[in-house]
Amino acid sequence: MQICITLDVMLARRKVTSRDLAKHVGITEQNLSLLKSGKVKGIRFATLEKICEFLECQPGDILQYATEEEEQQETPGQAA
């Protein structure tokens, strides 16, 4: 089970670049990239708040809960 961040979808909808979002939130583009790729284990509420403020969205718009079964369907061929 995992909570995924679907920032790419919201960035595209809002026509916002990763660079602009990172600048507003106060994090590096590298850290934003790690966040988007799911390589981080957590996010501060303050960071989440700034992201939602800038993108004019709710946390549920960019966070998605995936079960192990759903994760395996998205990444076929990977060992569990």
N, C-alpha and C positions, 0 to 999 in steps of 0.2 A: 504494500500500500504506500502511496506517495501522493504528496500534494505538488502539483506542477504549476508553473507560472507561464501563462500564455500571453506574454507581453507582445510578441510579434504581431498577433492578430489585432490587438488594440492599437498598436503603433500604426499599423496599416490603415485601420479604420479612421484614425484621427489625423492621418497624414503627417506624422511626427517622426523625426529621425531619432535614432538611439543617442546621437550626440546631444541633441537638444534636451532629451529626457535626462540624461546623465548630468548635464550641466545644471538643470533645475533641481534635481534631487541632491546634488552635491556628492556624487560618486564618480569614479573613473569609468570610462567606456569599457575598460577591461572587466571591471566588477559587474557592470550591467550585462555584459556578454555572458559572464559566468552565471548570473542570475537567470538570464533567458535560456541558457542551455541546460539548466537544472543541476549544475555542478556545485551548488551551495546547499547547505543543510538547513538554513534558516534565514529569516529576514527580520530586521527590526521593525516594530510597528511604526516608528517615525519615518523610516524609509518607505514603507508601504503607504503611509498617509501622504507623503509627498508625491509618490507615483500617481496615486488616485486623484490627488488634487490637480496635478498637471494634465492628466488624461481625462479629467472630468468623468470618472467612473467609480464604481463600487469595488471593494476587494474581491467580491464574488465574480466580477467581470474578468479578472485576470488570474484568479486562482482556481484550480480544478483538481478535484480528488479523483485519483485513479486507483482501482483495485489491482492486485497482482495480475489477474486475468486480463484486464484491459491493457496493462503495461506490456504483457507478453504479446498481445495482438498487435500492438504498435511497433514492437521491435522483434520480429520473427528471426529465429536463428540464434538468439542470444540465450545463454544458459541462465536459469533462474537462480 
